[in-house]
Amino acid sequence: MHFNSNERIALFIDGASLHITAKFLGFEVDYKQLLLFFGQKGRLLKALYYTALADEQEYSSIRPLIDWLDYNGFAMVTKPTKEFTDAAGRRKVKGNMEVELTVDAMRLADSLDHIVIFSGDGDFRCLVAALQQKGKRVSVVSTLQTQPPMVADELRRQADEFIDLADLAGQIARANSGRSRRE
């Protein structure tokens, strides 16, 4: 993993993607450790966490995490989920945050040197290319360790650096999760 200590860094975290990727790898993310880890890599200016929330629910299982992240240095970007019925009559819930993450990354790019995107979604390939055209280094964090891989091949290849989340588990896993920090 290559970072320069004087780089201005921002983390753009697709919350749903990071959660499911870590779950498939068998650990929970310790977000305080995540901030400390990337804060040691350079000048961490911002950590943005993107997630959709079910508006109609009185209590959401993700609400305590959202509140903790908001209080502990993450900029929270949320929007309500949308519920619809597909052609087969199945109830579906949608809450994609790709547009919000993309707009924020482009808006903040001029004040950054290195953008770290936590997602494997191939839709971000165009964002990575646009940021690179602005002279920014872009790292993508996801994994190849699952079947199928959680990262789209085109996104991984476009990034300046691909960081496998499995390789970070020793630094950012919660102590009481499936893996220890020392693994």
Residue pairs with C-beta under 8 A, 6 or more apart in sequence:
1 41
1 139
1 161
1 163
1 167
2 161
3 9
3 41
3 42
3 114
4 42
4 113
4 114
5 41
5 42
6 42
6 43
7 41
7 42
7 43
7 113
7 114
7 137
8 42
8 43
8 45
8 111
8 112
8 113
8 114
9 38
9 41
9 42
9 43
9 44
9 45
9 112
9 113
9 114
9 115
9 116
10 44
10 45
10 46
10 47
10 48
10 105
10 108
10 112
10 114
10 115
10 116
11 34
11 38
11 44
11 46
11 47
11 48
11 116
11 118
12 48
12 50
12 101
12 104
12 105
12 115
12 116
12 117
12 118
12 119
13 47
13 48
13 49
13 50
13 74
13 118
13 119
14 50
14 97
14 98
14 101
14 117
14 118
14 119
14 121
15 49
15 50
15 51
15 62
15 97
16 51
16 52
16 95
16 97
17 118
17 119
17 120
17 121
17 142
17 150
18 29
18 118
18 119
18 141
18 165
19 29
20 150
21 120
21 142
21 143
21 146
21 150
21 165
22 28
22 29
22 165
22 169
22 173
24 143
24 146
24 150
25 143
25 145
25 146
25 165
25 166
25 169
25 179
26 177
26 178
26 179
27 169
27 173
27 174
27 177
27 178
27 179
28 173
28 174
28 177
28 178
29 172
29 173
29 174
30 172
30 173
30 174
30 175
30 181
31 68
31 69
31 72
31 74
32 72
33 171
33 172
33 173
33 181
34 47
34 172
35 44
35 47
35 72
35 73
35 74
37 168
37 171
37 172
38 44
38 47
38 116
42 113
42 114
45 111
45 112
46 75
46 108
47 73
47 74
47 75
48 74
48 75
48 76
48 77
48 101
48 104
49 66
49 69
49 74
49 75
49 76
49 77
50 77
50 78
50 97
50 100
50 101
51 62
51 66
51 76
51 77
51 78
51 95
51 97
52 78
52 79
52 80
52 81
52 94
52 95
52 96
52 97
53 60
53 62
53 63
53 66
53 78
53 79
53 80
53 81
53 95
54 60
54 80
54 81
54 93
55 80
55 81
66 76
66 78
69 76
70 76
77 97
77 100
77 101
77 104
79 95
79 97
79 100
80 95
81 93
81 94
81 95
82 93
82 94
82 95
83 91
83 92
83 93
83 94
84 91
84 92
84 94
85 91
85 92
86 92
98 121
98 123
98 124
101 117
101 119
101 124
101 127
102 124
102 127
105 115
105 117
105 127
105 131
106 127
106 130
106 131
109 115
109 131
109 134
109 136
110 134
112 136
113 136
113 137
114 136
114 137
114 138
114 139
115 131
115 136
115 137
115 138
115 139
116 138
116 139
116 140
116 141
116 163
117 124
117 127
117 128
117 138
117 139
117 140
117 141
117 159
118 141
118 142
118 165
119 140
119 141
119 142
119 155
120 140
120 142
120 143
120 149
120 150
120 151
120 152
120 155
120 156
121 152
121 155
122 152
122 153
122 154
122 155
124 140
124 155
125 152
125 154
125 155
125 158
128 138
128 140
128 155
128 158
128 159
129 158
131 138
132 138
132 158
132 160
137 160
137 161
138 158
138 159
138 160
138 161
139 159
139 160
139 161
139 162
139 163
140 151
140 155
140 156
140 159
140 161
140 162
140 163
141 163
141 164
141 165
141 168
142 149
142 150
142 151
142 155
142 156
142 162
142 164
142 165
143 149
143 150
143 151
143 164
143 165
143 166
144 150
144 151
144 156
144 164
145 164
145 165
145 166
150 165
151 162
156 162
169 179
169 183
170 179
170 180
170 181
170 182
170 183
171 181
173 179
173 180
173 181
173 183
175 181
